[in-house]
Amino acid sequence: MKPNALLIMGTLLVAGTLSTAQAQFPTMGGSTQPKALPGTAGDQSPKGTAKITGSIVDSTQSKAVEFASVALLNKATGKTVDGTVADDKGKFTLAKLVAGDYRMLISFVGYRNKTIEDVKITNGQSLDLGVIKLSSNVKTLEEVTVTGQAAVIEEKVDRLVYNADKDITAKGGDATEILRKVPLLTVDLDGNVSLRGSSNIRVLINNKPSTIVASSVADALKQIPADQIKTVEVITSPSAKYDAEGSGGIINIITKKNSLQGLNLNVDGGVGNRGSQLSLNGNYRKGKAGFTLGGFGRAMYNVITKTNLDQTSNINGVTTLTRQSGDGSSSGQFGQYNLGFDYDLAKNQSLTAGVRYGVQNMLSQQDLVTRLFTNGTPGAVSNRNVDAKNLSGTVDVNIDYLHTFKPQQEWSISTLYSRNDLTNNFDANLLNGSNELTARQRNLNKNVNQEFTLQTDYQTPIKKNQLIEFGGKAIFREVNSDYRYLLAGPTGGFTTERNGTLGALTYHQNIAAGYTSYTYTTKQRYTFKGGLRYERTFIDASTREDGSLGIGNYGVLVPSVNASKTFKGTTVKLGFNRRIQRPGLQQLNPNFNAANPQNITIGNPTLSPELTNNLELGLSKTIKKTFINATFFGRITNNAITQVRQPSDTLPGAIVTTYQNIGRQHTYGTNLFSNIAITSKISVGLFLNAFYTSLTGQAITADGLTETLTNTGLTASGGSFFSAQFKNGWGAQAFGFLQGSQVQLQGRQGGFGFYTVGVKKEFNNKKASLGLAAENFLSNRFNIHTTLNSAQFNQVNDVYLYNRGVRLTFSYKIGKMSMDAPRKKARSVNNDDVKSDGAGQTPASGTSGGGTPR
């Protein structure tokens, strides 16, 4: 909702006979009832049995016009008989009307007034005017420029919405590049996402989960084309309707959809020195049925990384210094293909179905040179050439049904089946100082993550200013991981499975949940939204080596409270919620990943969930041509899932990284965002994120002792973006971001920077465009410096990323469409209940050759 929407409602009703006090109350499907005027069809106060309903949308964007004013006038006298204000979905209802001849006047700031003549109703009639489209008022928009500019960021009672439609530089890229520009979010150069410093978040795509996101957020983002993203919702204080998962919050990526009649086809492509992409998206709608078909392919190449590592470990009185240098490169192909169908079963019923398939083929190669010094004495030099494969295929199938009884009263049933087949293998050749092959290693790791979800939701208004929601959900999830570690000499075959490391994890996780939520809006423009959600988790986990792991079932009650108040153009929000964070596949997988034997990663299948309490206070205000948003937050997490590193007691100089429930994390900070509309065509944005973190935990050292770990510090990041539209279809955009170093339990993760500029030219009445974008072009490489330490080890890691890039993009639209009233489609399943790898995995992990375990 626009920050000043509620403030201006009372001034928008024309025909001044409707009092301002009556106009100020945003009804929820009802109407205000002023006294009828003498001589009109309603000489008495309206006590008829007729009703008029409808919904109001923007004529160009087909978006709901929130809180537009509706006045019903007597056709003969022109005097107002009744009136109301549309709700936040653009819907309105005028009830208890007397039979007669009327005309209707609809108005809202920034739009031309809309008059509907010859509105005739009879007693007992329910007249639906359907979708009413308001056209923009050019003069008004020029005078209230900040409204259009501030719409880049929209404030809701429980979330912040970033509109990504007009991003020029993102053409030819993926979702990672969009999320870097969203306030509150941080995306590192590996694509790992964090929200207010927490990587414990849930990422949804069109309100739906996907097993590929559960496996790796970074991988999932690479499969979503940037120019197909419409909005990004950052839900910092989720209501009870959302799954309790995601201690940091929820990110919902909404892709572009088409509700027009006819056929259209969009072709988008790009080519650059580090990547190329091509996508084809089509839509067809005829009458009640609509189809969508899309395909996206992206190739990544010429990605070069250099690393330098100094690592010291102390174990059993022996000090080992590891010095390592590596040259790496990576390439990959990513694709996403989707088929969608929707059908209007009746005026108030709809059915939606879809199939989406995503594929990833990521290949990386690294040459490592390792030198060991034992108690200061140099040892032999070894070389290690590693080829790693990260392959995945994901399929999501959904069928959803929605029945709308009346405005804001609806019932839905949603289903989803999702499956991700993931392969994470590596082959390593071991060479001596003379580059002679001495041995070979192979790690085979096959994972299957599948889940089925059944969900039902119901909501209904109570009186004119209250809404109640409740529903239930069941998730059936199964994770299987089969891993093998094989050895071979310079020639010949690998050892059999019986002589190598062989293991398997089977992890069943079933969840039953129920919730209720209540929303109340007052005449003084206060909005309160509170709810309770209960989730019961049933776990059955076992490994081939150890049998059943004996992980117990658990339940959690999750409250949430959100409140907002708008006055004099300022919106204040206050929210509290409790969140649960279940471990994800990468943290559970016990595969022993030793692609780099000096930096080993291994998951922990016995992890328990963590629980977080969140509190936030937000303010947003429009001052002339400047929109300002400030949020202050606090987050307390107990039993936190934390990365822990310790020296290996079997491999000299090696550091083993795993996950444990040992952490207690307190975080307090602020997020600041400002958007300045210099002119109607030029805007500048500034943002700053800063938070203080305190981490405490207990770890077991390699010699069996307990070590208390603590770390505190301040983390800051910020950036700016510039956007301009010129004559003749020209446009330009620039973006820059700087992330400071971040506190970890055992050190600090290095910071990084990113910037990009782009220009675009549109042709043929915006049916075609050509663009040019460049990124990180002022320097040849960027250094990420990370320091980790404890009483038993010290690690200094420098990763040099060569990511200077340039790309040429193009797009073309084919087909002719006509406007059609968009119908409300069935809701989709929304799973927010699995923790991603998001444990602050740094780009330094590239030294391991194989990355984190899958």
Number of C-alpha atoms within 10 A of each C-alpha: 18 20 24 18 19 22 16 17 21 19 16 20 26 17 14 11 15 23 14 14 11 18 25 24 23 29 25 25 26 22 23 21 19 18 16 20 18 12 12 20 21 21 13 14 16 20 13 17 16 20 20 19 19 17 23 28 22 18 18 11 8 19 14 22 24 24 29 29 29 27 22 23 23 22 19 12 13 13 21 26 26 27 27 29 33 26 25 17 17 23 27 27 25 24 22 18 25 23 20 16 17 23 18 19 19 26 21 24 19 20 21 16 16 16 14 13 13 11 17 13 19 16 14 14 16 16 17 12 13 13 21 19 21 23 14 17 14 12 12 13 16 14 11 16 20 23 23 14 22 23 17 17 25 17 20 16 23 19 18 22 22 22 19 23 16 15 20 24 27 25 28 28 23 21 22 26 20 23 22 21 22 22 25 25 20 25 21 20 19 15 23 23 31 20 22 25 25 19 25 29 27 28 31 22 19 18 17 19 24 27 26 28 23 23 26 21 24 22 21 25 24 22 24 24 29 25 24 21 24 17 21 24 22 23 22 26 27 26 30 27 20 17 25 30 28 30 30 26 26 24 26 20 24 19 18 12 11 17 18 20 21 17 18 18 17 17 17 23 21 21 18 18 15 17 21 20 23 20 22 18 19 19 24 20 22 12 10 14 16 21 19 20 18 17 19 22 21 25 17 18 16 15 19 19 23 21 22 19 18 16 23 22 25 21 19 8 8 12 18 22 26 20 19 21 19 22 17 21 16 18 17 19 20 23 22 22 19 18 18 17 18 21 20 19 14 10 10 15 20 23 22 21 20 18 18 19 18 23 23 22 16 19 19 21 22 27 20 24 19 20 18 21 18 16 12 10 9 12 12 10 17 19 23 23 21 24 22 22 20 20 19 22 19 23 21 23 19 20 20 23 22 25 21 20 12 13 20 18 17 19 21 22 22 23 22 25 22 22 22 25 19 22 21 22 24 24 19 23 20 19 19 15 13 9 12 13 16 15 16 22 19 22 24 18 24 20 23 21 21 22 20 18 20 17 22 21 20 19 19 18 21 15 11 17 19 19 19 19 20 20 20 19 22 18 20 16 20 18 21 21 23 20 25 20 24 21 18 17 15 13 10 8 11 16 15 14 13 9 11 15 16 18 19 21 24 20 22 17 16 18 19 16 20 21 23 20 21 20 19 18 21 15 14 13 17 16 19 20 22 20 21 19 24 18 22 15 16 16 18 16 20 20 18 12 10 10 11 14 14 11 15 12 13 13 13 16 16 22 21 23 23 23 20 21 19 21 16 12 16 17 25 20 22 21 24 22 26 27 25 26 26 22 24 25 28 24 30 23 27 24 28 19 29 25 28 23 17 22 22 23 28 21 24 18 24 19 19 18 19 24 22 22 20 21 19 20 18 20 20 24 22 22 12 12 18 20 23 20 23 18 19 17 20 18 22 19 23 18 18 24 26 21 21 21 24 23 26 21 16 9 11 21 26 24 22 21 18 19 23 21 21 20 23 21 23 18 21 19 20 20 22 20 22 22 25 21 22 15 15 17 14 17 21 20 20 17 22 19 24 19 20 18 20 18 21 18 21 16 18 13 17 17 11 8 9 11 14 13 17 18 16 19 15 16 20 19 23 21 21 19 19 17 21 17 17 11 8 10 14 16 20 21 23 21 20 19 20 17 19 16 21 22 21 22 23 22 20 19 22 21 21 19 18 18 18 21 22 23 20 21 19 18 13 10 9 12 13 17 19 19 22 22 23 18 20 19 15 8 10 12 16 18 17 20 19 21 18 17 18 18 13 16 22 20 19 17 24 21 25 20 20 17 21 19 18 19 21 20 24 20 22 18 18 13 13 11 16 10 12 16 16 14 15 13 20 25 24 24 24 24 23 25 25 26 31 28 27 21 20 20 19 19 26 23 18 21 28 21 28 29 23 25 23 28
